[in-house]
Amino acid sequence: MELLTKEIEKKLTETPLGSTDGQGFNAKVIVKYFNPCGAGTWLITEGEKQEDGDWLLFGYGHIFEWEWGHILLSELQNLKLPFGLTIERDLYAKGTVKELIR
């Protein structure tokens, strides 16, 4: 599955790092990524393209517990999961962080 579409890239360009400061759980989620066979959910609210072409993403993530933080798109793309699976993009997730963690 393609993790970064042109539409997502456009939205990330419109919400650079730091642009949702102070919004907290009311920040709009641009894209939700998840591990289809275990722990791992990332609700991305901001992003910035790096000089090497990678994207530095920011949002609310959960592996062992929920926390705000950064992750590189390449880290998500390169995760090796059981059975040849990869990180997936939730095609139907829309709303704020608060709405998607319920």
C-alpha positions as CSV (number, residue, x, y, z in Angstrom):
1,M,0.0,0.0,0.0
2,E,1.2,3.5,-0.8
3,L,1.6,5.4,2.4
4,L,2.1,8.8,0.9
5,T,-0.3,9.8,-1.9
6,K,-0.3,13.2,-3.7
7,E,-3.3,14.2,-1.7
8,I,-1.6,13.4,1.6
9,E,1.6,15.2,0.5
10,K,-0.5,18.3,-0.3
11,K,-2.1,18.3,3.1
12,L,1.2,17.8,4.8
13,T,2.7,20.7,2.9
14,E,-0.2,22.8,4.1
15,T,0.4,21.8,7.8
16,P,4.2,22.1,8.4
17,L,5.8,21.2,11.7
18,G,4.6,23.4,14.5
19,S,1.4,24.6,12.6
20,T,-1.0,22.8,15.0
21,D,0.8,23.8,18.2
22,G,-1.8,24.4,20.9
23,Q,-4.5,22.4,19.3
24,G,-3.7,19.2,21.1
25,F,-6.4,16.6,20.7
26,N,-8.4,18.9,18.5
27,A,-5.8,18.8,15.8
28,K,-7.1,17.4,12.5
29,V,-5.6,14.0,11.6
30,I,-4.1,14.1,8.1
31,V,-3.5,10.4,7.8
32,K,-3.7,7.4,10.1
33,Y,-1.1,4.6,9.8
34,F,-1.4,1.3,11.6
35,N,0.3,-2.1,12.1
36,P,-2.2,-4.7,10.7
37,C,-0.9,-7.5,12.9
38,G,0.0,-5.9,16.2
39,A,0.7,-2.8,18.2
40,G,1.3,0.4,16.3
41,T,-1.0,3.3,15.4
42,W,0.1,6.7,14.2
43,L,-2.3,9.7,13.9
44,I,-0.3,12.2,11.8
45,T,-1.2,15.9,12.2
46,E,1.8,17.6,10.7
47,G,4.7,16.9,8.4
48,E,7.7,18.4,6.7
49,K,9.7,17.2,3.7
50,Q,13.4,16.7,4.4
51,E,16.3,17.6,2.1
52,D,16.8,13.9,1.3
53,G,13.1,13.6,0.1
54,D,12.0,11.8,3.3
55,W,9.1,13.2,5.4
56,L,9.4,14.0,9.1
57,L,5.9,13.4,10.5
58,F,4.4,14.5,13.8
59,G,1.4,13.2,15.6
60,Y,-0.1,11.1,18.3
61,G,1.2,7.5,18.3
62,H,0.6,4.3,20.2
63,I,2.8,1.3,20.6
64,F,2.9,0.7,24.3
65,E,1.1,3.9,25.3
66,W,-0.2,7.0,23.6
67,E,2.3,9.8,23.2
68,W,3.1,12.8,20.9
69,G,6.2,12.5,18.8
70,H,8.0,12.5,15.5
71,I,8.6,9.6,13.1
72,L,10.2,9.5,9.6
73,L,8.0,8.2,6.8
74,S,10.9,5.9,5.8
75,E,10.8,4.3,9.2
76,L,7.2,3.3,8.7
77,Q,7.9,2.2,5.1
78,N,10.8,0.0,6.2
79,L,9.2,-1.8,9.1
80,K,9.3,-5.6,8.5
81,L,6.2,-7.3,9.8
82,P,5.3,-11.0,10.1
83,F,3.9,-12.8,7.0
84,G,5.4,-10.2,4.6
85,L,2.9,-7.5,5.8
86,T,3.7,-3.8,5.9
87,I,2.3,-0.7,7.7
88,E,-1.1,0.2,6.3
89,R,-2.9,3.5,5.8
90,D,-6.4,3.7,7.1
91,L,-8.5,4.7,4.1
92,Y,-11.5,5.8,6.1
93,A,-10.0,7.6,9.2
94,K,-11.2,11.2,9.3
95,G,-11.5,13.7,12.1
96,T,-9.5,15.0,15.0
97,V,-7.1,13.1,17.3
98,K,-9.8,13.1,20.0
99,E,-12.4,11.5,17.6
100,L,-10.0,8.8,16.4
101,I,-8.7,7.6,19.8
102,R,-12.1,6.7,21.1
